[in-house]
Amino acid sequence: MMKIRPIQDADFTAIVNVAKALPDWFDEDARTRSIPIDLRHQQGFVALSNCQIVGFVTLFINEGRVK
């Protein structure tokens, strides 16, 4: 069963590994620079299957709007 929960600090490495496994979705700059920065400054959620992170989404709220 899939579970969704907010991102936690301990998820950092697993999220970056998911991004690295998806080169068609995330270019080298995103995997090595943008995503690690976003994870430190943005809120988001992870998708877990069998307690393993298999997906993620980050979001930025500015002036009451999600971007």
C-alpha distances in whole Angstrom, upper triangle without the diagonal:
4,7,10,13,17,18,20,23,21,19,22,22,19,19,22,21,19,22,24,22,22,26,26,24,26,30,31,32,29,27,30,32,30,26,27,30,27,25,28,29,26,23,20,16,14,10,8,6,7,10,11,12,12,14,16,19,22,24,28,29,33,35,33,31,28,29
4,7,10,14,15,17,20,19,16,19,20,16,16,19,19,16,19,21,19,19,23,23,21,23,26,28,29,26,24,27,28,26,23,24,26,24,21,25,26,23,20,16,13,10,7,6,5,8,9,10,10,9,10,12,15,18,20,24,26,30,32,29,28,24,25
4,7,10,12,14,18,17,14,17,19,15,15,19,18,16,19,21,20,20,24,25,22,23,27,28,29,25,24,26,27,25,22,23,25,22,19,22,23,20,17,14,10,8,6,5,7,9,8,10,9,10,10,11,14,16,18,22,23,27,29,27,25,22,23
4,7,9,12,15,15,13,16,17,15,14,17,18,15,17,20,20,20,23,23,21,21,25,26,27,23,22,25,25,23,19,20,22,19,16,19,20,17,14,10,7,6,5,6,9,12,11,11,9,10,9,9,10,13,15,18,20,23,26,23,22,19,20
4,6,9,12,13,11,14,16,14,13,17,18,16,18,21,21,21,24,25,22,22,26,27,26,23,22,24,24,22,18,19,20,17,15,17,17,15,11,9,5,6,7,8,11,13,11,12,10,12,11,10,11,12,14,17,18,22,24,22,21,18,19
4,6,10,11,10,12,15,14,12,16,17,16,17,21,21,21,24,25,22,21,24,25,24,21,20,22,22,19,16,16,17,14,12,13,14,11,8,6,4,6,9,11,14,16,14,14,12,14,12,9,10,10,11,14,15,19,21,19,18,16,17
4,7,8,6,8,12,11,9,12,14,14,15,18,19,19,22,23,20,19,22,22,21,18,17,19,18,16,13,13,14,12,8,10,11,9,7,6,5,6,9,11,15,16,13,13,10,12,11,8,9,9,11,13,15,19,22,20,19,16,17
4,5,5,8,11,11,10,13,15,15,16,19,20,21,24,26,23,21,24,24,23,20,19,19,19,18,15,13,14,13,9,10,12,11,9,9,9,9,12,13,16,17,14,13,11,14,14,11,12,12,14,16,18,21,24,22,22,19,20
4,5,6,9,10,10,12,15,15,16,18,20,21,24,26,23,21,23,22,21,19,17,17,17,16,14,11,13,12,8,8,11,11,11,11,12,12,15,15,19,19,16,15,13,16,15,13,14,13,15,17,19,22,25,24,24,21,21
4,6,7,8,10,12,13,14,16,17,19,21,23,26,23,21,23,23,22,20,18,18,18,18,15,13,15,15,11,11,14,15,14,13,13,12,14,14,17,17,13,12,11,15,15,14,16,15,18,20,22,25,28,27,27,24,24
4,6,5,6,9,10,11,12,14,16,17,20,22,20,18,20,20,20,17,15,16,17,16,12,11,14,13,9,11,14,13,12,11,10,8,11,11,14,15,11,10,8,11,11,10,12,12,16,18,21,24,27,26,25,22,22
4,6,5,6,9,10,11,12,15,16,18,20,18,16,18,17,17,14,12,12,13,13,10,8,10,10,7,9,12,12,12,12,12,11,13,14,17,18,15,13,10,13,12,11,12,12,15,17,20,23,26,26,25,21,21
4,5,5,6,9,10,10,12,15,16,19,18,16,17,16,16,14,11,12,13,14,11,9,12,13,10,12,15,16,16,15,14,12,14,14,16,17,15,12,10,12,13,12,15,15,18,20,23,26,30,29,28,25,24
4,6,5,6,9,10,11,13,15,18,16,15,17,17,18,15,12,13,15,15,12,11,15,14,11,14,17,16,16,14,13,10,11,11,13,14,11,8,6,9,9,10,13,14,18,20,24,27,30,29,28,24,23
4,5,5,6,9,10,11,14,16,14,12,15,15,15,12,10,12,13,12,9,9,12,11,9,12,14,13,13,11,10,8,10,11,13,15,13,10,7,8,7,7,9,11,14,17,20,23,27,26,24,21,20
4,5,5,6,9,10,12,15,13,10,12,11,12,10,7,8,10,10,7,7,11,11,9,12,15,14,15,14,14,12,14,14,17,18,16,13,10,11,10,10,12,12,16,18,22,24,28,27,26,22,20
4,5,5,6,9,11,14,13,11,13,12,14,12,9,10,13,14,11,11,14,15,13,16,18,18,18,16,15,13,14,14,15,17,15,11,9,9,10,11,14,15,19,21,25,28,31,31,29,25,23
4,5,5,7,10,12,11,10,13,13,15,12,9,12,14,14,11,12,15,15,13,16,19,17,17,15,13,11,11,11,13,15,14,10,8,7,7,8,11,13,17,20,23,26,30,29,27,23,22
4,5,5,7,10,8,6,9,10,11,8,6,9,11,11,8,10,13,12,12,15,17,16,17,14,14,12,13,15,16,19,18,14,11,10,8,9,11,12,16,18,22,24,28,28,25,21,19
4,5,6,10,9,7,9,8,11,9,6,9,12,12,10,11,15,15,14,17,20,19,20,18,18,15,16,17,18,20,19,15,13,12,12,13,15,16,19,22,25,28,31,31,29,25,23
4,6,9,9,9,11,11,14,12,10,12,15,16,13,15,18,18,17,20,22,21,22,19,18,15,15,16,16,18,18,14,12,10,11,13,15,17,21,23,27,30,33,33,30,26,24
4,6,6,6,9,10,13,11,9,13,15,15,13,15,18,17,17,20,22,21,21,18,18,15,15,16,17,20,20,16,14,11,10,12,14,16,19,22,25,28,31,31,28,24,22
4,5,5,6,8,11,10,9,12,14,14,13,15,18,18,18,21,23,22,23,21,20,19,19,20,21,23,23,20,17,15,14,15,16,18,21,23,27,29,32,32,29,25,23
4,6,7,10,13,11,11,15,16,16,15,18,20,19,20,23,24,23,24,21,21,20,19,21,22,25,25,21,19,16,15,16,16,18,21,23,26,28,32,31,28,25,22
4,7,10,12,9,10,13,15,13,12,15,17,16,17,20,21,19,20,18,18,17,17,19,20,23,23,20,17,14,12,13,13,15,17,19,23,25,28,28,24,21,18
4,7,8,6,6,10,11,10,9,12,14,13,15,18,19,17,19,17,18,17,18,20,21,24,23,20,17,15,13,13,13,14,16,18,22,24,27,27,24,21,18
4,6,5,6,9,10,10,10,13,15,15,16,19,20,19,21,20,21,20,21,23,25,27,27,23,20,18,16,16,16,17,19,20,24,25,29,29,26,23,20
4,5,5,6,8,9,10,12,14,15,16,18,20,20,22,21,22,21,23,24,26,28,27,23,20,19,18,18,18,18,20,21,25,26,30,31,28,25,22
4,6,5,5,6,9,10,11,12,14,16,17,18,20,20,21,21,23,25,27,30,28,25,21,21,19,18,17,17,18,19,23,24,27,28,26,23,20
4,6,6,5,6,8,9,10,12,14,15,15,17,16,18,18,19,22,24,27,25,22,18,18,15,14,13,13,15,16,20,21,25,25,23,20,17
4,6,7,6,7,10,11,11,14,16,16,17,17,17,16,18,20,22,24,23,19,16,15,14,13,14,14,16,18,22,24,27,28,25,22,19
4,7,7,7,9,11,12,13,15,16,19,18,20,19,21,22,25,27,25,21,18,18,17,16,16,16,18,19,23,24,28,29,27,24,21
4,6,6,6,9,10,11,13,14,17,17,19,19,22,24,26,28,26,23,20,20,18,16,16,15,16,17,20,21,25,26,24,21,19
4,6,5,6,9,10,11,11,14,14,17,17,20,22,25,27,25,22,19,19,16,14,13,11,13,13,17,18,22,23,21,18,15
4,5,5,6,9,10,10,12,12,13,14,16,18,21,24,22,19,15,15,13,11,10,9,11,13,16,18,22,22,20,17,15
4,6,5,7,9,10,12,13,15,15,18,19,22,24,21,19,16,17,15,13,13,11,13,14,18,20,23,24,22,19,17
4,5,5,7,8,12,13,16,16,20,22,25,27,24,22,19,20,17,14,14,11,12,12,15,17,20,21,20,18,16
4,5,5,5,8,10,12,14,17,20,23,25,23,21,17,18,15,12,10,7,9,9,12,14,18,18,17,14,12
4,6,6,7,8,10,11,15,17,20,22,20,18,14,16,13,10,10,7,10,11,14,16,20,20,18,16,15
4,6,9,11,13,14,18,20,23,25,22,20,17,19,17,14,13,10,12,12,14,16,19,20,19,17,16
4,7,10,13,15,19,21,25,27,24,23,19,21,18,15,13,9,10,8,11,12,16,16,16,14,13
4,7,10,13,16,19,23,25,22,21,18,19,16,12,10,6,6,6,8,11,14,14,13,11,10
4,7,10,14,17,20,23,20,19,16,17,14,11,9,6,6,7,8,12,15,14,13,10,11
4,7,10,13,17,20,17,16,13,14,11,7,5,4,6,8,11,14,17,16,14,11,12
4,7,10,13,16,14,13,10,11,9,6,5,7,9,12,14,18,20,18,17,14,14
4,6,10,13,11,10,6,8,6,4,7,9,12,15,18,21,24,22,21,17,17
4,7,10,9,8,6,6,5,6,9,12,15,18,20,24,27,25,23,19,20
4,6,5,5,4,6,7,9,12,15,18,22,24,27,30,28,26,23,23
4,5,5,7,7,9,12,15,18,21,25,27,31,34,31,30,26,27
4,5,8,9,13,15,19,21,24,28,30,34,37,34,33,29,30
4,7,9,12,14,17,19,22,26,28,32,34,32,31,28,28
4,6,9,11,15,18,21,24,27,30,34,32,30,27,27
4,6,8,11,14,17,21,23,27,30,28,27,23,23
4,7,11,14,17,21,24,27,30,29,27,23,22
4,7,11,14,17,20,24,27,25,23,19,19
4,7,10,14,17,20,23,22,20,16,15
4,7,10,13,17,20,18,16,12,12
4,7,10,13,17,16,14,10,9
4,7,10,13,12,10,6,6
4,6,10,10,8,6,5
4,7,6,5,4,6
4,5,5,6,7
4,6,9,10
4,7,10
4,6
4
